[in-house]
Amino acid sequence: MATTVNSQNPIEEIKSRTDIVETISRFVNLKRAGRNFKGLCPFHGEKTPSFIVFPDSASYHCFGCGRNGDIFHFLMDIEGKDFREVLSDLARATGVVLHTSPEKKTAREEEQRLLELNQTAAYYFHQILNQSAGAAQARDYIEARGINRKTIQEFLIGFAPESWDSLWNHLAGRGFSMKDALAVGLVVEREGGGVYDRFRGRVMFPIKDAEGRVRGFGGRSIDGSQPKYLNSPDSLVFSKGSLFYAMDAAREHIRSTGAAVVVEGYTDALMAHQAGYGNVIASMGTAIGDHHISILKKLTGNFILALDADKAGDMATLRGLEVIRSNVEHLRVPIRTREGSTGFELRPSVTIRVVSMPRGKDPCDIIREDPQSWARLVESASPVADHAIALVSVRHDLNTAEGKSAFVREATPVISQLADPVEKAHYVQKIARLTHLDESAIRASIAKSARHGTTRVASEEEGRRPGKDLEQHLLLILMRYPGLLAEVDVEKLADLLGVEYNLALEALVQSASTGSLELEHFFSALGPNLEGFGRELASLTASEPELPDAQLEAVLDNLLRRIERRRLSEKLRQYQFMVREADESGDQEWASRLKAEIAQLASQMSRFDPRPSPLFRDSRCTD
């Protein structure tokens, strides 16, 4: 597919050199469907193909779950990487040279140094565990936990000896600096000068990212000393709240099984993998946070929580459920109506279930005793609403008015997120039975919770973006008049723009927080690879005509409407073409789904029809 290469914009150059069909075919079995290609969506389970790749527009769209975009969006979602990682990967694959500023290069070199230092430390700890006589107690502890030799090797488990300087001497002997060792927290600075090893007398669990790079460590004491677990401090390369233990080993299993099982501890995850349950990851004792959910949503829409069955575990589960709930988008999915036609309804983009753990046991214990019982527990995981109701009910006295009120107030937010009216009615009845209250009171609480909730509807944007002229004009207007940023929904606006203009918008928001645009800040926020693109936009800003203040909002509103209308119009034409192909091939079910989509698009397009004239009758009217 040939496109004009813009030397200032490496994104366009990479797109022009990348065959989207060939790239997506590495992950999806695509079959030709007219001018396009069709396959089973890799982002949600389905039996009938609804995932379409459009070679002409270098985009894709799934009619089942709504996922769509260009090659960057696809690889970010399927590989769980951020934009800059995908940009770097595609640049290497296509031979596009990316430019790096001295500052960025220095930061990247520092990160690489620190990761190499962590890797060296991991190998050192691993060697000590395997070979040192001083690690006998650690080996006994690991054996007592049921962890075998193969698992020790695969997860690079190690031991930090009872020494104040053995690791530091090892690192210094290999040329690593004290500054870097301090930066990752492997050593601690002495008051009188020098450093000492942070981890001593502990079984060491290297914590890797999804790419298998050692980001930090968790150290478990084996002699009863406190703290029981000691982790690496936050650093340039480590943030415990944004990592899962064993994610590097679990990522492909999560994709293939379509579910992620989240446990709490290192040994819980290790025993699961050892028993063949490869889709298990550990939150490492921390509450599930926004970063965790962001990572998981790129891999699967099915979360299964299996945290420890104690009060702390119950609270961690409730916090995790709240974080997940607040991050859940709702997607329009096709359904078969009672009349036999195809319609759509909003459903959560993720499904959450909770394993009811036996009191006093953790996943590690259960798997050691009977691996099959673990499989049964996970299989029987209860819906999030059931588990939340059970947990909250035991925290309150349901014989008192205050207890009932608190219970209903805490339980109903989960119920308000349910899309299925029958399912919602079931839980209303369940809460009413538990509290001996009228169902109307429960429904009122659910309605109040829904009004104050955070349900978000995912964008329906289709991969092909509106013309570059309108996108560019919009950016130029916002750069010329940055005060307008306060008048627009930036999150919604981002859905309308191509990836390079999206990044420019993000940089613009960062650089115009004071109401005026700081160009050097804008260029820096774009990064070296898009700085040329940003400077080109800045040079074109001068050509924008001066607009009276009274016209600014009207001009912006008109531009946004034109962009959205063009996006919908292009999408409509694409669907109409696909309907003709489906009719010609005799695929009536697929044609029916497409026609339902077209009806939805036509309804949205009607918003852009001219307003009725008070003088002339609209010829489209029939009455």
C-alpha positions in Angstrom: 0.0 0.0 0.0 1.6 3.2 -1.2 1.3 6.4 0.8 3.1 9.7 0.7 6.1 9.5 3.1 6.4 12.5 5.3 10.0 12.8 6.5 8.9 14.8 9.5 6.4 12.1 10.6 7.9 8.6 11.1 4.5 7.2 12.0 3.2 7.8 8.5 6.5 6.4 7.0 6.1 3.2 9.2 2.5 2.8 8.1 3.5 3.1 4.5 6.0 0.3 4.8 3.8 -2.1 6.9 1.4 -4.5 5.4 -1.5 -4.6 8.0 -2.9 -7.8 6.7 0.5 -9.6 6.9 1.1 -8.3 10.4 -2.3 -9.1 11.8 -2.1 -12.6 10.1 0.7 -13.4 12.6 -2.0 -13.4 15.3 -5.3 -14.1 13.5 -6.2 -16.6 10.8 -7.6 -14.2 8.1 -9.6 -15.2 5.1 -10.4 -13.0 2.2 -13.9 -11.5 2.1 -14.2 -9.5 -1.0 -11.7 -6.6 -0.8 -11.3 -7.2 2.9 -10.2 -10.0 5.3 -12.2 -11.6 8.0 -11.2 -13.7 11.0 -12.0 -14.6 14.7 -11.4 -11.6 16.9 -8.3 -12.1 19.1 -9.7 -9.8 21.8 -12.8 -11.7 22.8 -14.1 -15.2 22.4 -16.3 -15.8 19.4 -17.3 -18.7 17.1 -18.5 -16.6 14.1 -15.8 -14.3 12.6 -16.6 -10.6 13.1 -13.1 -9.2 13.0 -12.5 -7.3 9.7 -9.2 -6.0 8.3 -9.5 -3.2 5.7 -6.3 -3.2 3.5 -7.4 0.0 1.7 -7.6 2.1 4.9 -4.9 0.0 6.8 -7.4 -0.5 9.6 -9.4 -3.1 11.4 -12.7 -3.3 13.2 -14.4 -6.0 15.3 -18.2 -6.0 15.1 -18.4 -8.1 18.2 -16.4 -6.2 20.9 -15.9 -2.9 19.1 -12.1 -3.0 19.1 -10.7 -1.0 16.1 -7.8 1.1 14.9 -4.6 1.0 12.8 -1.6 -1.2 13.1 -0.3 0.7 16.1 -3.5 0.2 18.0 -3.6 -3.5 17.2 0.0 -4.2 18.3 -0.5 -2.2 21.5 -3.5 -4.2 22.4 -2.4 -7.7 21.3 1.2 -7.4 22.8 0.3 -5.3 25.8 2.8 -2.6 24.9 2.7 1.1 25.0 2.9 3.3 21.9 6.5 4.1 22.1 7.5 0.4 22.4 5.4 -0.5 19.3 6.9 2.5 17.5 10.4 1.2 18.2 9.5 -2.4 17.2 7.9 -1.3 13.9 10.7 1.1 13.1 13.2 -1.8 13.5 11.0 -4.1 11.3 10.6 -1.5 8.5 14.0 0.1 8.6 12.8 3.5 9.6 15.4 5.4 11.6 14.0 7.1 14.7 15.7 10.2 16.1 16.5 10.4 19.8 17.4 13.6 21.7 20.5 13.6 23.8 18.4 13.7 26.9 16.2 10.8 25.9 19.2 8.8 24.8 20.8 9.4 28.2 17.7 8.3 30.0 17.4 5.2 27.9 21.0 4.3 28.4 20.5 4.7 32.2 17.5 2.4 32.1 19.4 -0.2 30.2 22.3 0.0 32.7 19.9 -0.4 35.7 18.2 -3.4 34.0 21.5 -5.0 33.3 22.5 -4.4 36.9 19.3 -6.1 38.2 19.8 -9.0 35.8 23.4 -9.5 37.1 22.1 -9.4 40.7 19.4 -12.0 39.9 22.0 -14.4 38.4 24.2 -13.9 41.5 21.4 -14.7 43.9 20.4 -17.7 41.8 24.0 -19.0 41.8 24.2 -18.6 45.6 21.0 -20.6 46.1 22.2 -23.4 43.8 25.8 -23.7 45.0 26.5 -22.1 48.4 26.6 -24.1 51.6 25.2 -21.1 53.4 22.0 -21.4 51.4 21.0 -24.8 52.8 18.2 -23.3 54.9 16.8 -21.4 51.9 16.8 -24.6 49.9 15.0 -26.4 52.7 12.4 -23.6 52.8 11.8 -23.8 49.1 11.6 -27.5 49.1 9.1 -27.4 52.0 6.9 -25.1 49.9 6.8 -27.7 47.2 8.8 -25.7 44.6 10.8 -28.0 42.4 14.2 -27.6 40.6 12.6 -26.8 37.2 10.5 -24.0 38.7 13.6 -22.6 40.5 15.5 -22.4 37.2 12.6 -21.1 35.1 11.8 -18.2 37.6 15.4 -17.6 38.5 14.7 -17.9 42.3 17.8 -17.1 44.4 19.1 -16.4 47.9 20.7 -13.3 49.3 23.5 -14.5 51.7 23.8 -13.3 55.3 26.4 -10.7 54.4 26.6 -7.0 54.5 28.6 -6.6 51.3 28.8 -9.8 49.3 26.4 -8.6 46.6 28.0 -5.1 46.4 31.4 -6.6 46.1 30.1 -8.8 43.3 28.6 -5.9 41.4 31.6 -3.6 41.9 33.8 -6.4 40.6 31.8 -6.4 37.4 32.1 -2.6 36.9 28.8 -1.4 38.1 28.7 1.9 39.9 27.7 2.6 43.5 25.3 5.3 42.1 23.4 2.8 40.0 23.3 0.2 42.7 21.8 2.8 45.1 19.4 3.9 42.3 17.7 0.4 42.1 17.9 -0.1 45.9 20.1 -3.2 45.9 22.4 -1.4 48.4 21.7 1.2 51.1 24.0 4.2 51.9 25.8 4.0 55.3 25.7 7.0 57.5 29.5 7.1 57.8 30.0 6.5 54.1 30.0 3.5 51.8 27.1 1.1 51.3 25.7 -2.2 52.5 23.5 -4.8 50.9 19.7 -4.3 51.3 18.8 -7.9 51.0 20.4 -10.3 53.5 19.4 -13.8 54.5 16.3 -13.9 52.2 14.9 -16.1 49.4 14.9 -13.8 46.4 12.2 -13.6 43.8 13.2 -11.5 40.7 10.2 -9.4 39.5 10.2 -9.2 35.7 8.1 -7.2 33.3 6.1 -8.8 30.5 9.2 -8.8 28.3 11.2 -10.8 30.9 13.4 -7.9 32.1 14.2 -7.9 35.8 12.7 -4.8 37.2 13.1 -5.4 40.9 13.1 -8.0 43.7 11.0 -9.4 46.5 12.9 -11.0 49.4 11.3 -13.4 51.8 12.8 -13.9 55.3 13.3 -17.5 56.3 14.3 -17.0 60.0 11.3 -15.1 61.2 12.9 -11.7 60.9 10.8 -8.7 60.0 9.6 -7.5 57.6 8.5 -10.9 56.3 8.7 -9.6 52.7 11.1 -6.8 51.6 10.8 -5.3 48.2 12.9 -3.2 46.0 12.1 0.5 46.4 10.4 2.4 43.5 13.0 3.5 41.0 13.4 4.4 37.3 12.9 0.8 36.4 10.6 -0.5 39.2 7.1 0.3 40.5 5.4 -2.5 42.4 2.0 -1.0 41.7 2.3 -1.4 38.0 3.7 -5.0 37.8 2.4 -8.5 38.2 4.7 -11.3 39.3 5.1 -14.1 36.7 3.5 -11.9 34.0 6.4 -12.8 31.6 5.6 -16.5 31.9 1.8 -16.0 32.0 1.2 -13.5 29.2 0.7 -16.0 26.3 -1.3 -18.4 28.5 -3.7 -15.5 29.5 -4.3 -14.8 25.8 -4.7 -18.4 24.9 -7.1 -19.3 27.8 -8.9 -16.0 27.6 -8.6 -15.4 31.4 -6.2 -14.1 34.0 -6.2 -15.5 37.5 -4.8 -13.1 40.0 -3.4 -14.5 43.3 -1.6 -12.7 46.1 1.9 -14.2 46.7 5.0 -15.3 44.8 4.7 -18.9 45.9 1.0 -19.0 44.9 1.9 -18.1 41.4 4.9 -20.4 41.3 2.9 -23.4 42.4 0.2 -22.7 39.9 2.7 -22.6 37.0 4.4 -25.7 38.3 1.1 -27.5 38.3 0.4 -26.4 34.7 -1.9 -23.4 35.3 0.0 -20.9 33.3 -2.5 -18.0 33.3 -1.8 -17.2 37.0 -0.1 -14.0 38.1 0.5 -12.4 41.5 -0.3 -8.9 42.7 2.5 -9.3 45.3 0.4 -8.4 48.3 -0.6 -5.0 46.9 -4.1 -3.7 46.2 -5.0 -4.0 42.6 -4.6 -0.5 41.0 -5.3 1.4 37.8 -2.0 0.3 36.3 -2.7 -3.3 37.0 -6.1 -3.1 35.2 -4.6 -1.3 32.3 -2.1 -4.1 31.8 -4.7 -6.9 32.1 -7.3 -5.3 29.8 -4.8 -5.4 27.0 -4.6 -9.2 27.3 -8.1 -10.4 28.3 -11.6 -9.4 29.4 -11.9 -12.1 32.0 -10.5 -11.5 35.5 -10.6 -14.1 38.2 -9.5 -13.0 41.7 -8.2 -15.6 44.1 -6.8 -13.6 47.1 -6.2 -15.1 50.5 -9.2 -16.0 52.6 -8.7 -13.7 55.6 -9.9 -10.3 56.6 -7.0 -8.6 54.8 -7.7 -10.7 51.7 -11.4 -9.8 51.8 -10.6 -6.1 52.0 -8.0 -6.4 49.2 -10.7 -8.1 47.1 -13.2 -5.4 47.7 -10.7 -2.7 46.9 -9.7 -4.6 43.8 -13.3 -4.9 42.7 -13.9 -1.2 43.1 -10.8 -0.3 41.1 -11.8 -2.7 38.4 -15.3 -1.4 38.4 -14.2 2.2 38.0 -12.0 1.2 35.0 -14.5 -0.9 33.2 -15.7 0.4 29.8 -19.1 -0.7 28.4 -19.2 -1.9 24.8 -22.0 -2.2 22.3 -22.3 -5.9 21.4 -24.7 -7.5 18.9 -27.6 -9.6 20.3 -30.4 -11.5 18.8 -33.8 -9.9 19.7 -37.0 -11.7 20.5 -38.2 -10.9 17.0 -35.2 -12.6 15.5 -33.5 -9.5 14.3 -30.0 -8.2 15.4 -29.8 -5.5 18.0 -27.3 -4.1 20.4 -26.8 -3.7 24.1 -24.2 -2.3 26.4 -22.1 -4.9 28.3 -19.1 -4.5 30.5 -15.8 -4.9 28.6 -14.5 -7.2 31.3 -16.0 -10.1 33.4 -15.0 -10.4 37.0 -15.3 -13.5 39.0 -14.0 -14.3 42.5 -12.7 -17.6 43.9 -14.1 -18.5 47.3 -10.9 -19.6 49.1 -11.2 -22.0 52.1 -10.4 -20.2 55.3 -6.8 -20.7 56.5 -5.5 -21.8 53.1 -3.9 -20.0 50.3 -3.6 -21.1 46.6 -0.1 -22.6 47.2 -1.5 -24.9 49.9 -4.4 -26.0 47.8 -2.4 -26.7 44.7 0.2 -28.7 46.7 -2.5 -30.9 48.3 -4.6 -31.5 45.2 -3.9 -29.6 41.9 -7.3 -30.7 40.5 -9.1 -29.1 43.4 -7.6 -25.7 42.4 -9.0 -26.2 38.9 -12.4 -26.9 40.4 -12.2 -23.8 42.6 -11.3 -21.5 39.7 -14.0 -23.1 37.5 -16.6 -22.4 40.2 -15.5 -18.8 40.8 -18.6 -16.8 41.6 -19.8 -13.6 39.8 -18.5 -10.5 41.4 -21.9 -9.4 42.6 -22.4 -12.6 44.6 -19.0 -12.3 46.2 -19.3 -8.6 47.0 -22.7 -9.2 48.6 -21.3 -12.0 50.7 -18.3 -10.0 51.9 -20.2 -6.9 52.7 -23.1 -8.7 54.5 -20.8 -10.1 57.2 -19.5 -6.6 58.0 -22.8 -5.2 59.1 -25.6 -6.1 61.6 -28.5 -6.7 59.3 -30.9 -6.7 62.2 -30.5 -2.9 62.7 -31.6 0.0 60.5 -28.0 1.4 60.4 -26.5 -2.0 59.4 -29.1 -2.5 56.7 -28.5 1.0 55.3 -24.7 0.6 55.3 -24.9 -2.8 53.7 -27.2 -1.7 50.9 -25.1 1.4 50.3 -21.9 -0.7 49.9 -23.5 -3.5 47.9 -25.5 -1.7 45.3 -22.7 0.0 43.4 -21.7 -3.4 42.0 -25.3 -4.2 41.1 -25.7 -0.9 39.3 -23.0 -1.9 36.8 -24.9 -4.9 35.6 -26.4 -4.5 32.1 -28.7 -7.5 32.1 -32.1 -6.5 33.6 -32.9 -10.0 34.7 -29.5 -10.4 36.4 -30.0 -7.1 38.1 -33.5 -8.1 39.3 -32.0 -11.3 40.7 -29.6 -9.4 42.9 -32.3 -6.8 43.9 -34.4 -9.7 45.2 -31.3 -11.3 46.9 -30.5 -8.1 48.8 -34.2 -7.6 49.7 -34.4 -11.0 51.2 -31.2 -10.5 53.2 -32.4 -7.2 54.6 -36.1 -7.8 54.7 -36.6 -4.6 52.9 -39.0 -3.7 50.0 -37.4 -4.1 46.6 -38.3 -0.5 45.7 -35.8 0.7 48.4 -33.0 -1.4 46.9 -33.8 -0.1 43.4 -33.7 3.5 44.6 -30.3 2.9 46.1 -29.1 1.3 42.8 -30.4 4.3 40.8 -28.6 6.7 43.1 -25.4 4.7 42.8 -25.7 4.6 39.0 -26.1 8.4 38.9 -22.9 8.8 40.8 -21.0 5.9 39.1 -18.2 5.9 36.7 -19.6 3.7 33.9 -17.9 4.6 30.6 -19.0 3.7 27.1 -16.1 2.8 24.9 -15.6 4.7 21.7 -17.1 3.2 18.6 -14.4 4.8 16.4 -13.6 2.9 13.2 -10.0 2.4 12.1 -10.0 4.8 9.2 -9.6 8.4 10.4 -11.1 11.6 8.9 -9.0 13.4 6.3 -5.7 14.9 7.5 -6.8 18.4 6.3 -9.5 18.6 9.0 -7.3 17.0 11.7 -4.5 19.4 10.9 -6.8 22.4 10.8 -8.2 21.4 14.2 -4.7 21.2 15.8 -3.7 24.5 14.2 -6.8 26.2 15.7 -6.0 24.8 19.2 -2.4 25.7 18.9 -3.3 29.3 17.8 -6.0 29.6 20.5 -5.0 27.2 23.3 -7.6 28.6 25.6 -10.1 26.6 23.5 -8.8 23.4 25.1 -10.9 24.3 28.2 -14.0 24.2 26.0 -13.6 20.8 24.5 -13.8 17.2 25.8 -10.2 16.2 25.2 -10.9 12.5 25.8 -13.7 12.5 23.3 -11.6 14.5 20.9 -8.8 12.0 21.1 -11.1 9.4 19.7 -11.6 11.3 16.5 -7.9 11.8 15.7 -5.2 9.6 14.1 -2.4 8.4 16.2 0.1 11.2 15.3 -2.5 14.0 15.9 -3.6 12.3 19.1 0.0 12.5 20.4 0.2 16.1 19.3 -3.0 16.8 21.2 -1.6 15.1 24.3 1.5 17.2 24.0 -0.6 20.3 23.5 -2.6 19.7 26.7 0.7 19.3 28.6 2.2 22.5 27.2 -0.8 24.8 27.4 -1.8 24.3 31.0 -1.4 28.0 31.7 -3.7 29.0 28.8 -0.8 29.9 26.5 1.3 27.6 24.4 4.9 27.1 25.3 6.4 25.8 22.0 9.6 24.4 23.4 7.7 22.5 26.0 5.3 21.3 23.2 8.3 20.0 21.1 9.8 18.3 24.1 6.6 16.6 25.0 6.3 15.2 21.5 9.7 13.6 21.7 12.5 13.6 19.2 10.7 11.3 16.7 7.7 13.7 16.3 9.5 17.0 17.0 9.8 17.7 13.2 6.1 17.1 12.8 5.4 19.5 15.7 7.6 22.2 14.2 5.8 21.8 10.9 2.5 22.4 12.7 3.9 25.4 14.5 5.1 26.9 11.3 1.6 26.5 9.7 -0.1 28.2 12.7 1.0 31.6 11.4 -1.1 31.0 8.3 -4.3 30.7 10.3 -6.4 33.8 9.9 -7.1 35.9 13.0 -10.5 35.2 14.4 -12.7 37.4 16.5 -13.2 36.0 20.0 -16.9 35.9 19.5 -16.4 33.4 16.6 -13.9 31.0 18.1 -16.3 28.6 19.8 -18.5 28.5 16.7 -15.6 27.8 14.4 -14.3 25.0 16.8 -17.8 23.5 17.0 -18.2 23.5 13.3 -14.8 21.8 12.8 -15.5 19.1 15.3 -18.9 18.4 13.7 -17.3 18.1 10.3 -14.6 15.7 11.6 -17.2 13.5 13.3 -19.6 13.6 10.3 -16.8 12.6 7.9 -15.8 9.8 10.2 -19.4 8.5 10.4 -19.8 8.9 6.6 -16.7 7.0 5.8 -17.8 4.2 8.2 -21.2 4.1 6.6 -19.8 3.8 3.1 -17.6 1.0 4.3 -20.4 -1.0 5.9 -22.7 -0.5 2.9 -20.0 -2.0 0.6 -19.6 -4.9 3.0 -23.4 -5.5 3.0 -23.3 -5.9 -0.8 -20.5 -8.4 -0.5 -22.4 -10.3 2.2 -25.6 -10.4 0.1 -23.7 -11.6 -2.9 -22.0 -14.4 -0.9 -25.3 -15.4 0.6 -24.2 -14.7 4.2 -27.5 -13.4 5.5 -26.6 -13.5 9.2 -23.6 -11.3 8.6 -25.6 -9.0 6.3 -28.2 -8.6 9.0 -25.6 -7.6 11.6 -24.1 -5.1 9.2 -27.5 -3.6 8.4 -28.2 -3.2 12.1 -24.9 -1.3 12.4 -25.9 0.9 9.4 -29.2 1.7 11.1 -27.3 2.9 14.1 -24.9 5.0 12.0 -27.8 6.5 10.1 -29.4 7.5 13.4 -26.1 9.1 14.4 -25.7 10.9 11.1 -29.1 12.5 11.5 -27.6 14.8 14.1 -25.8 16.5 11.3 -28.9 17.1 9.2 -29.7 20.8 8.7 -32.1 22.3 11.3 -35.7 22.6 10.1 -36.4 25.8 8.3 -39.3 28.0 9.7 -40.1 29.1 6.1 -39.6 26.0 3.9 -41.0 22.5 4.4 -38.3 19.7 4.6 -38.9 17.4 1.6 -37.8 14.5 3.8 -40.9 14.9 6.0 -43.9 12.7 5.2 -46.6 14.2 7.4 
